[in-house]
């Protein structure tokens, strides 16, 4: 892990209880997960550095990364969402752009819940701001390789 990514990681320590939207249910509190080395070493500039949001959190940038297919891909996912009321959907990892907002809106129309999981505190902070107006969203600071949800929790 390089020094810059370590400094960013130290600056953005996060406690599970700090997230007012987090719905822990019957889950026992666990310490915040460590950011994986591969993320620190390889992708720190895109996902962990505070200034990355100024660049990547723009629709035109996300669309460029997706070779102009952002709208097509987003609609393809949303069109597949046909869930019974009270369903629960898991989104593994926070993403740049408006996808999570659109997904939360679509699920809200179906009276379904969106659960977002990410290991990076800085990404948790960003998604919390982006989805603050949705009451059907729970944000969880967990490592997706060892989540604490019961089996069969999600559609």
Secondary structure, DSSP 8 states (H G I E B T S, - for coil): --HHHHHHHHHT---GGG-TT---TT----------HHHHHHSIIIIISTTHHHHHSSHHHHHHHTTT-HHHHHHHHHHH----TT-EEEEES--SSSHHHHHHHHHHHTT-EEEEEES-HHHHHHHHHHTTT-TTEEEEE--TTS----TT---
